[in-house]
Amino acid sequence: MLSFLPSAVLMPFSFILFCLNLVIIGSIITLGGLLKLLIPISFFHRLLYAPMHFFYRLWALNNFLIISLFNRIDWQMTGTEDLSKNEWYLLIANHQSWLDIIVLSHFCRKYTSDPKYFLKESLKKVPFLGVGCWALDMPFMKRYSKAFIAKNPHLAGQDILATKKSCNSFKQHPTTIINFVEGTRFTTIKQQQNPTFSHLLPPKAGGIAFTLATLGTQFNKILNITLAYNSPSKNIMKDVLKGRLTKVIINIEQVEVDECLIGDYNNDPAFKLKFQQWLNSIWCKKNSTIMHILK
């Protein structure tokens, strides 16, 4: 609606609105988290679940409205048939920008159960966002390099234990578990360091393998989502703030949860290899899809 205005006007105005939405809604959700700490009773926590996630969905709606206010976007969403807010999903997606979280939250608000992101431990320090995500029981993951594990072997497997603990808590309510399996946002520099794919970073299979092992057939579907944007400057979030983003593409492939995807990833080398091959084949197809979209 306001995309005709100069970027110098739109950028600070849209940034302020995004911040206000985060501060106001984040403060309300944080208050719910403090109540959970002060009253450690399971029944009370279950009572808080619905209102806290209502405000999370309100945050997602407000973000969508802010984006629509400043950008004239063509939203292209395919593969939403038969999705339900009362089912469990494992959602895997490529990761290009901070905007991915806002876009996927909007998608889940409309079509699926409450989303839970696997987040980096460093995001805990982000004001309002970190504490709000903690209050919503989203899992924070510490990723250690091989060199670090070699020097600190007692920390090996801690991220996997955190995955299992978090997944067990998701059995109580229909949940959409979201994992950016590349582990970090895509950049050209990162891609050049490991040029397996032209538009993606190599996927990391361990997290989703252990998620599937923990929840197993409780997942109704795996949602393989490919995200793509028409970003003039290639800085997607900056283009949103400037009112320059014109297209958001969300391609959803619904994958059945086959028993062959459930196994002991850590101790079964044959299963580990087969699972990695399955995920790499998905990533090859996803890379081709993005190439086709960008053309």
Summary of the structure (lengths in Angstrom):
residues: 295
radius of gyration: 19.3
end to end distance: 27.2
largest distance: 58.0
contacts: 889
relative contact order: 0.15
helix: 56%
strand: 14%
